[in-house]
Amino acid sequence: ERARADGVHVPSASLKAPAALSTVATTSAHANAASAAPTAPAAAAAPSVVSAAPPASRPRPVVAAVAASAASQNQPESKAPVSKAPVAKGPVAKAPVAKVPAAKAPVAKVVAASAAKAPISKVPAAKPSVPAPPQPKAECKPVSASSPGPSPSSSGGGDDQLYTLIGELAEDPVISGGELNEARLEEVLRRLWDGAARKPKDWATAWQNMGIPVEKQAEALQKFLNMAFSQGDSQRAPMVIADLVKAHRLKMRSVEEVLVTCGQNLDGVLAMHEDAWHVYAHFLMHVFPKSAQAGWGWSRVGWSWASWFKFAEQCIQSLSGERASDTLCMILRLIQEREGTPISEVQSWSDGDKLSKFVAKIAELGESDLAEAAEKLGQQGVVVQI
């Protein structure tokens, strides 16, 4: 009855439980009632069965409890619906976050191989090919292993002749056993004069390869002047000699020695060429010292107007007075032509007493006074103030 009061369905067959177990049944009934409380609505919903047994016979508590337990196991458990309580969503307070800029490491941008754009070369449209004209085949010329310097140009002319001559000098020199082979020297000089040497450096190269020692320079130079005089030349030869001096192939002392020797035999020289004495004036003009204002002349350390004038006096010392005076007048005229200005207006001559000293030397050599020397210069086109 108590189980029924608690809502437990007790079949009528289980009411005959022994009385001895009533106490245990009562305790178990309380426990089952507590555990079966959630399922009470399901039990209550089931239809109640009223036993028709007589009231005298009371059911045994233990049997009732066991029966109630069995009944609870046999009946399907009905689960009460679980109601979900709504959760109140309150606003979440966000604490202010200080934004610290993160240090960015330099990132090297690597372009993927597929993304890298290769330079696209524009290929011009193919044009119909035109066959090139056949080129002449270059002829290979054997070069002597003993010939110094670069190979001759393929254009022919003076360069070919010069390098051919240089190659021959290695096999057939002009100096043999320390002595000058005059015939061989004259042949070499003739070939240089006739076109093998076209520029000043050609003469310098050839003279160097001849290997003429200093003590033989004057003898070789005399041969050269004799050849020039026989050709009726008095201007090209002194220019070549001056270029050799500037290139340090000839010594000034060697040139002075040759000019003095020529002056001692001037009559024989003039027999070959009547204007041979012009060599003095042209050579001394070519080695005139370069001034700061002039665009020509020889620039050399220690080479000044005073040293040049002294050298000129030594070169003409063997000439007769009148011939030496004429030579100085000609030098002054050639210098004025190179300057393109009257000599009296040239600064390098107007400074100090250079011009007056030069005119005085002309008068001294010509055994005349300054007025006569100025008049003589005037005949050459040189105007000076006395």
ZABA-138135 format. One record per residue (C-alpha): y negated, x, z negated. Coordinates in steps of 0.2 Angstrom, whole numbers, plus 2048, in hexadecimal, padded with zeros to 3 digits. Example, Ala and Ser with C-alpha at 12.3 -4.5 7.8 and 13.67 -1.06 7.14 Angstrom:
BEGIN
+-----+-----+-----+
:   Y :   X :   Z :
+-----+-----+-----+
: 816 : 83E : 7D9 :
: 805 : 844 : 7DC :
+-----+-----+-----+
***
This chain:
BEGIN
+-----+-----+-----+
:   Y :   X :   Z :
+-----+-----+-----+
: 800 : 800 : 800 :
: 7F5 : 80E : 7FC :
: 7F9 : 816 : 80C :
: 7F5 : 806 : 815 :
: 7E4 : 805 : 80B :
: 7E0 : 816 : 812 :
: 7E3 : 810 : 823 :
: 7F5 : 818 : 826 :
: 801 : 80E : 82F :
: 811 : 80C : 825 :
: 820 : 804 : 82D :
: 82A : 7F8 : 822 :
: 83A : 802 : 822 :
: 832 : 810 : 819 :
: 82D : 806 : 80A :
: 83D : 80A : 800 :
: 837 : 81B : 7FA :
: 83E : 821 : 7E9 :
: 833 : 81F : 7DA :
: 835 : 830 : 7D5 :
: 82A : 836 : 7E2 :
: 81C : 82B : 7DF :
: 811 : 839 : 7D7 :
: 814 : 844 : 7E6 :
: 811 : 837 : 7F2 :
: 801 : 832 : 7EA :
: 7FB : 845 : 7EB :
: 800 : 846 : 7FD :
: 7F8 : 836 : 801 :
: 7E8 : 83D : 7FB :
: 7EA : 84D : 805 :
: 7EF : 843 : 815 :
: 7E1 : 837 : 813 :
: 7D4 : 845 : 812 :
: 7DC : 84E : 821 :
: 7DE : 83D : 82B :
: 7CC : 838 : 828 :
: 7C6 : 83D : 839 :
: 7D3 : 832 : 841 :
: 7D0 : 823 : 837 :
: 7C7 : 819 : 844 :
: 7D7 : 81B : 84F :
: 7E2 : 815 : 842 :
: 7D7 : 806 : 83E :
: 7D6 : 801 : 850 :
: 7E9 : 7FF : 850 :
: 7F0 : 7EE : 84B :
: 7F6 : 7ED : 839 :
: 808 : 7E8 : 836 :
: 80A : 7DD : 826 :
: 81C : 7DF : 81E :
: 825 : 7CF : 819 :
: 82E : 7D8 : 80B :
: 82E : 7D0 : 7FA :
: 821 : 7D6 : 7EE :
: 82E : 7DA : 7E1 :
: 835 : 7E9 : 7EA :
: 827 : 7F7 : 7EB :
: 828 : 804 : 7F7 :
: 82C : 816 : 7F2 :
: 81D : 821 : 7F2 :
: 826 : 830 : 7F9 :
: 82E : 827 : 807 :
: 81E : 81F : 80B :
: 815 : 830 : 80C :
: 823 : 837 : 817 :
: 822 : 827 : 822 :
: 80F : 829 : 823 :
: 811 : 83B : 827 :
: 81E : 837 : 835 :
: 814 : 829 : 83B :
: 804 : 834 : 83C :
: 80F : 841 : 846 :
: 816 : 833 : 852 :
: 806 : 82B : 856 :
: 7FB : 833 : 863 :
: 7EC : 83B : 85B :
: 7DC : 833 : 860 :
: 7CD : 83F : 861 :
: 7BD : 838 : 85D :
: 7AF : 83C : 869 :
: 7A4 : 84A : 863 :
: 792 : 847 : 864 :
: 787 : 855 : 869 :
: 777 : 856 : 860 :
: 768 : 85A : 86B :
: 762 : 86B : 868 :
: 74F : 86C : 866 :
: 749 : 87A : 871 :
: 73A : 881 : 86A :
: 72E : 88D : 873 :
: 733 : 89F : 870 :
: 725 : 8AA : 86B :
: 724 : 8B9 : 876 :
: 71D : 8C8 : 86D :
: 710 : 8D1 : 878 :
: 719 : 8E0 : 880 :
: 70E : 8EF : 884 :
: 711 : 8F4 : 895 :
: 712 : 907 : 897 :
: 712 : 90D : 8A8 :
: 723 : 916 : 8AB :
: 721 : 928 : 8B2 :
: 727 : 927 : 8C4 :
: 730 : 936 : 8CA :
: 72C : 93A : 8DB :
: 739 : 932 : 8E6 :
: 73D : 93B : 8F6 :
: 73E : 92F : 904 :
: 74E : 932 : 90D :
: 74F : 92A : 91E :
: 760 : 924 : 922 :
: 768 : 92B : 931 :
: 768 : 91A : 939 :
: 756 : 917 : 935 :
: 74F : 928 : 93A :
: 746 : 926 : 94A :
: 74A : 935 : 955 :
: 73B : 93A : 961 :
: 73E : 932 : 971 :
: 73A : 93E : 97F :
: 734 : 935 : 98F :
: 73E : 93B : 99D :
: 733 : 939 : 9AD :
: 73B : 930 : 9BB :
: 746 : 93B : 9C5 :
: 73D : 941 : 9D5 :
: 747 : 946 : 9E4 :
: 74A : 959 : 9E3 :
: 742 : 964 : 9F0 :
: 74B : 973 : 9F4 :
: 741 : 983 : 9EF :
: 73E : 98F : 9FD :
: 749 : 99E : 9FC :
: 741 : 9AD : 9F2 :
: 742 : 9BE : 9F8 :
: 74F : 9C9 : 9EF :
: 747 : 9D7 : 9E4 :
: 74D : 9E8 : 9E9 :
: 753 : 9F2 : 9DB :
: 74C : A04 : 9DC :
: 754 : A12 : 9D2 :
: 749 : A19 : 9C5 :
: 74A : A2B : 9C0 :
: 74F : A2D : 9AE :
: 743 : A3B : 9AB :
: 734 : A32 : 9B2 :
: 728 : A2D : 9A3 :
: 71E : A1E : 9A1 :
: 721 : A0C : 9A7 :
: 729 : A07 : 9B7 :
: 71E : A06 : 9C7 :
: 718 : 9F4 : 9CC :
: 722 : 9EC : 9DA :
: 711 : 9E8 : 9E3 :
: 711 : 9FA : 9EA :
: 702 : A04 : 9EE :
: 6FA : A11 : 9E2 :
: 705 : A0C : 9D3 :
: 715 : A10 : 9DC :
: 70E : A20 : 9E3 :
: 708 : A25 : 9D1 :
: 718 : A22 : 9C8 :
: 722 : A2A : 9D6 :
: 717 : A39 : 9D5 :
: 719 : A3A : 9C2 :
: 72C : A39 : 9C4 :
: 72C : A47 : 9D0 :
: 721 : A52 : 9C4 :
: 72F : A51 : 9B8 :
: 73B : A5A : 9C5 :
: 72E : A64 : 9CE :
: 71F : A68 : 9C1 :
: 70F : A71 : 9C5 :
: 712 : A7D : 9B7 :
: 721 : A88 : 9B8 :
: 724 : A96 : 9AC :
: 713 : A95 : 9A5 :
: 70B : A98 : 9B6 :
: 702 : A8C : 9C1 :
: 70A : A88 : 9D1 :
: 6FB : A86 : 9DC :
: 704 : A7F : 9EB :
: 70C : A72 : 9E1 :
: 6FC : A6E : 9D8 :
: 6F2 : A6C : 9E8 :
: 6FF : A60 : 9EE :
: 6FE : A55 : 9DF :
: 6EB : A55 : 9DE :
: 6EB : A50 : 9F1 :
: 6F7 : A41 : 9EE :
: 6ED : A3B : 9DF :
: 6DD : A3D : 9E9 :
: 6E4 : A33 : 9F8 :
: 6E8 : A24 : 9EE :
: 6F5 : A27 : 9E1 :
: 6E8 : A27 : 9D4 :
: 6DC : A18 : 9D5 :
: 6D5 : A16 : 9C3 :
: 6CF : A22 : 9B6 :
: 6DF : A1F : 9AC :
: 6EA : A24 : 9BB :
: 6E2 : A35 : 9BB :
: 6E4 : A37 : 9A9 :
: 6F6 : A32 : 9AA :
: 6FA : A3E : 9B8 :
: 6F0 : A4C : 9B0 :
: 6FA : A4A : 9A0 :
: 70B : A4A : 9A9 :
: 706 : A5A : 9B2 :
: 706 : A63 : 9A1 :
: 6F9 : A6F : 9A5 :
: 6F5 : A7A : 996 :
: 6E3 : A7D : 990 :
: 6E2 : A8F : 996 :
: 6E7 : A89 : 9A8 :
: 6DB : A7A : 9A8 :
: 6CC : A83 : 9B0 :
: 6D7 : A8A : 9BE :
: 6DE : A79 : 9C2 :
: 6CD : A71 : 9C1 :
: 6C6 : A7E : 9CE :
: 6D4 : A79 : 9DA :
: 6CF : A67 : 9D8 :
: 6BD : A6A : 9DC :
: 6C1 : A75 : 9EB :
: 6CB : A66 : 9F1 :
: 6BD : A5A : 9EE :
: 6B0 : A65 : 9F7 :
: 6BB : A67 : A06 :
: 6BB : A54 : A07 :
: 6A8 : A54 : A07 :
: 6A8 : A4B : 9F5 :
: 69C : A4F : 9E7 :
: 69C : A3F : 9DE :
: 6AE : A39 : 9DB :
: 6B4 : A4A : 9D5 :
: 6A7 : A4B : 9C7 :
: 6AB : A39 : 9C1 :
: 6BE : A3D : 9C1 :
: 6BA : A4D : 9B7 :
: 6B0 : A43 : 9AA :
: 6BD : A36 : 9A8 :
: 6CA : A44 : 9A4 :
: 6BE : A4B : 997 :
: 6BC : A3A : 98F :
: 6CE : A37 : 98F :
: 6D1 : A48 : 986 :
: 6DB : A50 : 995 :
: 6CE : A5D : 999 :
: 6C4 : A68 : 98D :
: 6B1 : A69 : 98E :
: 6B2 : A7B : 98E :
: 6BE : A7B : 99D :
: 6B1 : A71 : 9A7 :
: 6A3 : A7C : 9A2 :
: 6AD : A8C : 9A7 :
: 6B0 : A84 : 9B9 :
: 69E : A7F : 9BC :
: 698 : A90 : 9B7 :
: 6A4 : A98 : 9C3 :
: 69F : A8D : 9D1 :
: 68D : A91 : 9CD :
: 691 : AA3 : 9CF :
: 698 : AA0 : 9E0 :
: 68D : A92 : 9E5 :
: 68A : A98 : 9F7 :
: 69D : A98 : 9FB :
: 69E : A87 : 9F3 :
: 68F : A80 : 9FD :
: 698 : A87 : A0D :
: 6A6 : A7A : A09 :
: 69A : A6C : A05 :
: 687 : A6D : A05 :
: 685 : A61 : 9F7 :
: 692 : A68 : 9EC :
: 685 : A6C : 9DF :
: 682 : A5A : 9DC :
: 692 : A5B : 9D2 :
: 688 : A62 : 9C3 :
: 67C : A53 : 9C2 :
: 689 : A46 : 9C4 :
: 695 : A4D : 9B7 :
: 687 : A50 : 9AA :
: 681 : A3E : 9AD :
: 693 : A37 : 9AA :
: 694 : A40 : 99A :
: 683 : A3B : 994 :
: 684 : A34 : 982 :
: 684 : A22 : 980 :
: 675 : A1B : 976 :
: 674 : A0B : 96B :
: 66A : A02 : 978 :
: 673 : A08 : 988 :
: 683 : A00 : 98F :
: 68A : A10 : 996 :
: 68C : A22 : 992 :
: 699 : A2C : 988 :
: 69B : A27 : 976 :
: 6A3 : A35 : 96C :
: 6A1 : A3A : 95A :
: 694 : A48 : 959 :
: 68F : A46 : 96B :
: 67C : A45 : 96B :
: 66D : A48 : 977 :
: 66B : A59 : 96F :
: 67D : A5E : 972 :
: 67D : A57 : 983 :
: 66D : A60 : 988 :
: 674 : A71 : 981 :
: 685 : A6E : 98B :
: 67B : A6A : 99B :
: 671 : A7B : 999 :
: 681 : A84 : 998 :
: 689 : A7C : 9A7 :
: 67A : A80 : 9B3 :
: 677 : A92 : 9AC :
: 67F : A9A : 9BB :
: 674 : A90 : 9C8 :
: 664 : A97 : 9CF :
: 655 : A92 : 9C6 :
: 64F : A86 : 9D4 :
: 661 : A7F : 9D6 :
: 662 : A7C : 9C3 :
: 651 : A74 : 9C3 :
: 656 : A68 : 9D1 :
: 666 : A64 : 9C8 :
: 65C : A5F : 9B8 :
: 651 : A54 : 9C3 :
: 660 : A4C : 9CB :
: 668 : A48 : 9BA :
: 658 : A3F : 9B4 :
: 658 : A35 : 9C4 :
: 66A : A30 : 9C2 :
: 667 : A2B : 9B0 :
: 658 : A20 : 9B4 :
: 663 : A18 : 9C2 :
: 670 : A14 : 9B5 :
: 663 : A0D : 9A8 :
: 65B : A03 : 9B6 :
: 64A : A06 : 9AD :
: 63D : A14 : 9AF :
: 643 : A23 : 9A5 :
: 632 : A23 : 99B :
: 636 : A11 : 995 :
: 648 : A15 : 98F :
: 648 : A16 : 97C :
: 655 : A24 : 97B :
: 64A : A2F : 985 :
: 639 : A29 : 97E :
: 63E : A2D : 96C :
: 638 : A3E : 966 :
: 635 : A4C : 973 :
: 645 : A4A : 97E :
: 63C : A46 : 98E :
: 62E : A53 : 98C :
: 63C : A60 : 987 :
: 646 : A5C : 997 :
: 637 : A5D : 9A2 :
: 632 : A6D : 99A :
: 643 : A74 : 99E :
: 641 : A6E : 9B1 :
: 630 : A78 : 9B2 :
: 638 : A87 : 9A9 :
: 647 : A88 : 9B5 :
: 63C : A85 : 9C5 :
: 62F : A91 : 9BF :
: 621 : A84 : 9BF :
: 616 : A7B : 9B3 :
: 618 : A6A : 9AC :
: 60D : A61 : 9B9 :
: 618 : A69 : 9C7 :
: 628 : A64 : 9BE :
: 621 : A52 : 9BD :
: 61D : A52 : 9CF :
: 62E : A58 : 9D3 :
: 636 : A4A : 9C9 :
: 62A : A3D : 9D2 :
: 632 : A43 : 9E2 :
: 643 : A3D : 9DB :
: 63C : A2C : 9D6 :
: 63A : A31 : 9C3 :
: 628 : A2E : 9BC :
: 624 : A37 : 9AC :
: 614 : A38 : 9A2 :
: 60E : A4A : 99E :
+-----+-----+-----+
***
